[in-house]
Amino acid sequence: MFWIICAALVGVVAVAIAAPLLRRQGEGAEPAAAYDLRIYRDQLREVERDLERGVVDTADAERLRVEIGRKVLAADRALQRSAGGARSSGGWAAVAVLAVLLGGAFLVYQRLGQPDRPDAPIAQRIADAQDLYDNRPSQSDAEAQAPKPLRPPPDAEYLALIERLREAVKANPNDLRGLELLAGHEERLGNMAAAKDAQRRLVALRGEQASSDDLGRLAALTIEAAGGIITQDGEKAVAQALARDARNPQARFMMGLLHLQNGRPDRAFPIWAGLLAEGPETAPWIVPIRGSIQDLAWLAGHPDYVPPEPAQGLPGPDAAAMAAAQDMTPEEREQMIEGMVKGLEARLATQGGTAEEWGRLISSLPLIGQKDHATDILAEARRLFAEDPAGLEQIEAAASQAGVE
């Protein structure tokens, strides 16, 4: 039945395309040159009538006869060419091309398609997903195959400072602040495996004092080091982060990604839909969720799902964050601001943003003691907005106000 319906549809489409092409070759079709020839002959007769009525004199009538006569000869030659050759075969040629295309499509489908493949029942799909989940690569294998992230080459002075930091951490392996700094700077250099190892040691030293954010960061670095694949090590870190805080949005995003990587959109959809509904729109996971949530909803069996409208305006702390900041110590408030700035930088680096957002990042970095880094960001923003004068003006204004050159 399926093939009968397909053949009928192809036949209807082929007839609809071919009929107008063949109709042009019918006996009633008249070349344009024949129509022009009739018009010119009527004009010659009109000149004779005007001459008899005295509307034009003999000289003007002769001039008009010569001019119209040239047009008559040109039209007559065009008509002879049309009639002398075989009747236009354009319609039949088009029909032949259409037949070749249809036949070629059928042959390609027979070769590359799978018309006899039966539908996979839900139980089989779940079994295939479980098999995919069970046969994930190990962390070491994934790290060995992961592509190196592209980073601008650091200057020699910065590399020397990082080398000193590595030596200091090696000499004092229980230095929590040193491990925290090392994890951040190794990530900045693109050394994801080293950053992951430093964060893992930091979490181990903190023990029960390690926060859900510490574990979420370990999970993120583990996944990045594996080239985006959530291995058993990455899944373990995600589970630990959720065990400390079941509402941790970063860990929930990664859990949804785990299900998606292993063929379970039905499990990934409710997690990502919840994150999208909660926001905020500035969170780095919102953009990838918003870009794929409708396809994910369809795969998960929710074709009528309508994602919430994005919030308007520039990124910023919500009311809850502002209220919480009032009760923080200066050190805690500084850490919160630093986290927001890092989040904005990560989003702009991976997803891009407006000139206003780049200017905001440039003006924020000096506030957390990273004026040199703001200079690097300014150079990158100038490159990105080189062909956008209005955007470049916004960026330069923000840099000037922050004292960044």
C-alpha positions as CSV (number, residue, x, y, z in Angstrom):
1,M,0.0,0.0,0.0
2,F,2.8,2.4,0.9
3,W,4.5,1.9,-2.5
4,I,1.1,2.3,-4.4
5,I,0.5,5.6,-2.6
6,C,4.1,6.8,-3.4
7,A,3.8,5.8,-7.0
8,A,0.4,7.6,-7.3
9,L,1.8,10.8,-5.8
10,V,4.9,10.7,-8.1
11,G,2.6,10.2,-11.1
12,V,0.4,13.1,-10.2
13,V,3.4,15.4,-9.7
14,A,5.0,14.3,-13.0
15,V,1.8,14.9,-14.9
16,A,1.3,18.4,-13.3
17,I,4.9,19.3,-14.3
18,A,4.9,17.8,-17.8
19,A,1.4,18.9,-19.0
20,P,2.3,22.7,-19.3
21,L,5.6,21.8,-21.0
22,L,3.8,19.7,-23.7
23,R,0.9,22.0,-24.1
24,R,3.3,24.6,-25.5
25,Q,3.9,22.3,-28.4
26,G,0.2,22.0,-29.4
27,E,-1.1,23.2,-32.8
28,G,-2.7,26.3,-31.3
29,A,0.6,27.7,-30.1
30,E,1.7,30.7,-32.2
31,P,5.2,32.0,-32.5
32,A,5.7,35.6,-31.3
33,A,7.2,36.5,-34.7
34,A,3.8,35.7,-36.4
35,Y,2.0,38.1,-34.1
36,D,4.6,40.9,-34.8
37,L,4.3,40.3,-38.5
38,R,0.5,40.9,-38.4
39,I,1.0,44.1,-36.5
40,Y,3.6,45.5,-38.9
41,R,1.4,44.7,-41.9
42,D,-1.5,46.5,-40.2
43,Q,0.8,49.5,-39.7
44,L,1.7,49.5,-43.5
45,R,-2.0,49.6,-44.4
46,E,-2.5,52.4,-41.8
47,V,0.2,54.4,-43.5
48,E,-1.5,54.1,-46.9
49,R,-4.8,55.2,-45.4
50,D,-3.2,58.2,-43.8
51,L,-1.6,59.1,-47.1
52,E,-4.9,59.0,-48.9
53,R,-6.5,61.2,-46.2
54,G,-3.7,63.7,-46.4
55,V,-2.6,63.1,-42.8
56,V,1.0,62.5,-43.9
57,D,2.8,63.7,-46.9
58,T,4.5,61.5,-49.5
59,A,8.0,61.9,-48.0
60,D,6.9,60.9,-44.5
61,A,4.8,58.0,-45.9
62,E,7.9,56.7,-47.7
63,R,10.0,57.0,-44.6
64,L,7.4,55.1,-42.5
65,R,7.1,52.4,-45.3
66,V,10.9,51.8,-45.2
67,E,11.1,51.7,-41.4
68,I,8.1,49.3,-41.0
69,G,9.4,47.3,-44.0
70,R,12.7,46.6,-42.1
71,K,10.7,45.3,-39.1
72,V,8.5,43.2,-41.4
73,L,11.7,41.6,-42.9
74,A,13.2,40.9,-39.5
75,A,9.9,39.3,-38.2
76,D,9.6,37.3,-41.4
77,R,13.1,35.9,-40.9
78,A,12.4,35.0,-37.3
79,L,9.2,33.2,-38.4
80,Q,11.1,31.3,-41.1
81,R,13.7,30.2,-38.6
82,S,11.0,29.0,-36.2
83,A,9.1,27.1,-39.0
84,G,12.2,25.9,-40.9
85,G,13.6,23.9,-37.9
86,A,11.9,21.1,-36.2
87,R,9.1,22.0,-33.9
88,S,10.5,23.1,-30.6
89,S,11.6,20.0,-28.6
90,G,12.0,21.9,-25.4
91,G,8.9,20.4,-23.9
92,W,9.9,16.9,-24.6
93,A,13.5,17.5,-23.5
94,A,12.1,18.8,-20.2
95,V,9.9,15.7,-19.8
96,A,12.9,13.5,-20.5
97,V,14.9,15.4,-17.8
98,L,12.0,14.9,-15.4
99,A,11.9,11.2,-16.1
100,V,15.7,10.9,-15.6
101,L,15.4,12.7,-12.2
102,L,12.5,10.5,-11.0
103,G,14.3,7.4,-12.1
104,G,17.6,8.5,-10.5
105,A,15.8,9.3,-7.3
106,F,14.3,5.9,-7.2
107,L,17.7,4.2,-7.9
108,V,19.4,6.3,-5.2
109,Y,16.8,5.4,-2.7
110,Q,17.1,1.7,-3.6
111,R,20.8,1.9,-3.0
112,L,21.1,4.1,0.0
113,G,17.6,3.8,1.6
114,Q,16.2,1.0,3.7
115,P,12.7,0.4,2.4
116,D,12.4,-3.0,3.9
117,R,13.7,-2.1,7.4
118,P,10.9,-2.7,9.9
119,D,9.9,-0.1,12.5
120,A,11.9,-0.5,15.7
121,P,9.5,-1.0,18.6
122,I,10.0,1.1,21.8
123,A,11.5,-1.8,23.7
124,Q,14.2,-2.3,21.0
125,R,15.0,1.4,21.0
126,I,15.4,1.4,24.8
127,A,17.7,-1.6,24.5
128,D,19.8,0.1,21.8
129,A,20.1,3.2,24.0
130,Q,21.1,1.0,27.0
131,D,23.7,-0.7,24.8
132,L,25.1,2.8,23.7
133,Y,25.2,3.9,27.3
134,D,27.0,0.7,28.5
135,N,29.6,1.0,25.7
136,R,30.7,4.5,26.2
137,P,34.5,5.2,25.9
138,S,36.5,5.4,29.1
139,Q,37.7,8.8,30.3
140,S,41.3,8.1,29.3
141,D,40.2,7.0,25.8
142,A,38.0,10.0,25.3
143,E,40.7,12.4,26.4
144,A,43.2,10.8,24.0
145,Q,40.8,11.4,21.1
146,A,39.4,14.8,22.1
147,P,40.4,17.7,19.9
148,K,42.4,20.5,21.5
149,P,40.4,23.6,22.1
150,L,41.6,26.6,20.1
151,R,42.9,29.4,22.3
152,P,44.9,32.6,21.4
153,P,48.6,32.0,22.1
154,P,49.5,33.3,25.6
155,D,52.4,35.6,26.2
156,A,55.6,34.3,27.6
157,E,55.3,36.2,30.9
158,Y,51.9,34.6,31.6
159,L,53.2,31.1,30.8
160,A,56.1,31.8,33.2
161,L,53.7,32.7,36.0
162,I,51.6,29.6,35.3
163,E,54.7,27.4,35.5
164,R,55.6,29.0,38.8
165,L,52.0,28.2,40.0
166,R,52.4,24.6,39.0
167,E,55.7,24.3,40.9
168,A,54.1,25.9,44.0
169,V,51.1,23.5,43.9
170,K,53.5,20.6,43.4
171,A,55.5,21.7,46.4
172,N,52.4,22.2,48.5
173,P,49.7,19.8,47.2
174,N,47.3,20.6,50.0
175,D,47.0,24.3,49.1
176,L,43.3,24.8,48.3
177,R,43.7,28.2,46.9
178,G,46.6,27.1,44.7
179,L,44.6,24.2,43.3
180,E,41.7,26.5,42.6
181,L,43.8,29.0,40.7
182,L,45.6,26.2,38.9
183,A,42.3,24.6,37.7
184,G,41.1,28.0,36.4
185,H,44.4,28.9,34.6
186,E,44.9,25.5,33.0
187,E,41.3,25.7,31.7
188,R,42.1,29.1,30.3
189,L,45.2,27.7,28.5
190,G,43.1,24.9,27.0
191,N,44.7,22.2,29.2
192,M,41.4,20.6,30.1
193,A,42.9,17.3,31.5
194,A,45.2,19.3,33.8
195,A,42.4,21.6,34.8
196,K,40.2,18.5,35.6
197,D,42.9,16.9,37.6
198,A,43.5,20.1,39.7
199,Q,39.7,20.4,40.3
200,R,39.5,16.7,41.3
201,R,42.3,17.1,43.9
202,L,40.6,20.3,45.2
203,V,37.3,18.5,45.6
204,A,39.0,15.5,47.3
205,L,40.8,17.9,49.8
206,R,37.6,19.7,50.6
207,G,35.8,16.4,51.2
208,E,32.4,16.9,52.7
209,Q,32.9,20.7,52.5
210,A,33.0,20.6,48.7
211,S,30.0,22.4,47.4
212,S,27.6,21.4,44.6
213,D,29.2,24.1,42.5
214,D,32.7,22.6,43.1
215,L,31.4,19.2,42.0
216,G,29.6,20.7,39.0
217,R,32.7,22.4,37.9
218,L,34.6,19.1,38.2
219,A,31.9,17.5,36.1
220,A,32.1,20.2,33.4
221,L,35.9,20.0,33.2
222,T,35.7,16.2,33.0
223,I,33.3,16.4,30.1
224,E,35.3,19.1,28.4
225,A,38.5,17.1,28.8
226,A,36.7,14.2,27.1
227,G,35.8,16.3,24.1
228,G,32.1,16.7,25.2
229,I,31.5,13.0,25.9
230,I,30.0,12.3,29.3
231,T,31.9,9.2,30.4
232,Q,31.4,7.2,33.6
233,D,33.8,9.6,35.4
234,G,31.8,12.6,34.1
235,E,28.5,11.0,35.1
236,K,29.8,10.3,38.6
237,A,30.8,13.9,39.1
238,V,27.3,15.1,37.8
239,A,25.6,12.7,40.2
240,Q,27.7,13.9,43.1
241,A,26.8,17.5,42.3
242,L,23.1,16.7,42.2
243,A,23.4,14.7,45.4
244,R,24.6,17.9,47.2
245,D,22.0,20.1,45.5
246,A,19.3,18.5,43.4
247,R,18.5,22.0,41.9
248,N,22.0,22.7,40.6
249,P,21.2,23.9,37.1
250,Q,24.6,23.2,35.5
251,A,24.5,19.6,36.8
252,R,20.9,19.2,35.6
253,F,21.9,20.4,32.1
254,M,24.7,17.9,32.0
255,M,22.4,15.1,33.1
256,G,20.0,16.0,30.3
257,L,22.9,16.0,27.9
258,L,23.9,12.5,29.1
259,H,20.5,11.2,28.3
260,L,20.5,12.9,24.9
261,Q,24.0,11.4,24.0
262,N,22.7,7.9,24.8
263,G,19.5,8.0,22.8
264,R,17.0,8.9,25.6
265,P,15.3,12.1,24.5
266,D,12.3,11.2,26.6
267,R,14.5,11.6,29.7
268,A,16.4,14.6,28.5
269,F,13.3,16.7,27.5
270,P,11.7,17.2,31.0
271,I,15.1,18.2,32.4
272,W,15.9,20.8,29.7
273,A,12.3,22.1,29.5
274,G,12.4,22.7,33.3
275,L,15.7,24.6,33.0
276,L,14.4,26.7,30.1
277,A,11.3,27.6,32.1
278,E,13.4,28.6,35.2
279,G,16.0,30.6,33.3
280,P,17.6,33.1,33.7
281,E,18.0,33.8,30.0
282,T,21.7,34.7,30.7
283,A,22.6,31.2,31.8
284,P,25.2,29.6,29.4
285,W,23.0,26.5,29.0
286,I,19.9,28.4,27.9
287,V,21.1,29.1,24.3
288,P,21.9,25.4,23.4
289,I,18.6,24.3,25.1
290,R,16.5,26.9,23.2
291,G,18.1,26.0,19.9
292,S,17.2,22.3,20.2
293,I,14.2,22.1,22.6
294,Q,11.5,21.8,19.9
295,D,13.2,19.0,18.1
296,L,13.8,17.3,21.4
297,A,10.2,17.7,22.4
298,W,9.1,16.1,19.1
299,L,11.5,13.2,19.7
300,A,10.2,12.8,23.2
301,G,6.6,12.6,22.2
302,H,5.6,16.2,23.0
303,P,4.9,17.7,19.5
304,D,2.6,20.4,21.0
305,Y,5.3,21.8,23.3
306,V,5.7,25.6,23.0
307,P,8.9,27.0,24.6
308,P,8.6,30.1,26.8
309,E,9.5,33.4,25.2
310,P,13.0,34.7,26.0
311,A,13.3,37.5,28.5
312,Q,14.1,40.8,27.0
313,G,17.0,43.0,28.0
314,L,20.6,42.7,28.9
315,P,21.9,39.9,31.2
316,G,21.9,40.8,34.8
317,P,21.3,39.4,38.3
318,D,17.7,38.6,39.1
319,A,15.8,40.0,42.1
320,A,16.7,36.9,44.2
321,A,20.4,37.3,43.5
322,M,20.3,41.0,44.4
323,A,18.5,40.2,47.7
324,A,21.0,37.4,48.5
325,A,23.9,39.8,47.8
326,Q,22.7,42.1,50.5
327,D,23.4,39.5,53.2
328,M,26.8,38.4,51.9
329,T,30.1,39.3,53.3
330,P,32.4,41.4,51.0
331,E,34.4,38.3,50.1
332,E,31.3,36.3,49.2
333,R,29.9,39.3,47.2
334,E,33.2,39.5,45.3
335,Q,33.1,35.8,44.5
336,M,29.5,36.2,43.2
337,I,30.5,39.0,40.9
338,E,33.5,37.1,39.7
339,G,31.3,34.1,38.9
340,M,28.9,36.3,37.0
341,V,31.7,37.9,35.0
342,K,33.2,34.5,34.2
343,G,29.8,33.2,33.1
344,L,29.4,36.1,30.7
345,E,32.9,35.6,29.3
346,A,32.2,31.9,28.8
347,R,29.0,32.6,27.0
348,L,30.5,35.2,24.7
349,A,33.4,32.9,23.9
350,T,31.2,30.0,22.9
351,Q,28.1,31.6,21.6
352,G,28.9,35.2,20.8
353,G,26.9,38.2,21.8
354,T,26.1,41.8,21.1
355,A,28.6,44.7,21.2
356,E,26.9,46.0,24.4
357,E,27.6,42.6,26.1
358,W,31.2,42.6,25.0
359,G,31.6,46.2,26.3
360,R,30.0,45.1,29.6
361,L,32.6,42.3,29.9
362,I,35.5,44.6,29.2
363,S,34.3,47.1,31.8
364,S,33.6,44.4,34.4
365,L,37.0,42.6,34.3
366,P,39.0,45.4,35.8
367,L,36.6,45.4,38.8
368,I,37.7,41.9,39.6
369,G,41.4,42.6,39.2
370,Q,41.8,41.4,35.6
371,K,42.6,44.6,33.7
372,D,45.3,42.8,31.6
373,H,42.8,40.2,30.6
374,A,40.3,43.0,29.7
375,T,42.9,44.3,27.2
376,D,43.0,40.8,25.5
377,I,39.2,40.8,25.4
378,L,39.2,44.3,23.9
379,A,41.5,43.2,21.1
380,E,39.2,40.2,20.4
381,A,36.1,42.4,20.4
382,R,37.8,44.9,18.0
383,R,38.4,42.0,15.6
384,L,34.9,40.7,15.8
385,F,33.2,44.1,15.3
386,A,35.7,45.5,12.8
387,E,33.0,45.8,10.2
388,D,30.3,47.1,12.6
389,P,31.1,50.8,13.2
390,A,28.2,51.3,15.7
391,G,29.1,48.2,17.6
392,L,32.8,49.1,17.7
393,E,31.9,52.6,19.0
394,Q,30.0,51.0,21.9
395,I,33.0,48.7,22.7
396,E,35.5,51.6,22.5
397,A,33.3,53.7,24.8
398,A,33.1,50.9,27.4
399,A,36.9,50.4,27.2
400,S,37.6,54.1,27.6
401,Q,35.3,54.4,30.6
402,A,37.0,51.4,32.2
403,G,40.5,52.7,31.5
404,V,41.3,49.7,29.2
405,E,43.5,50.4,26.2
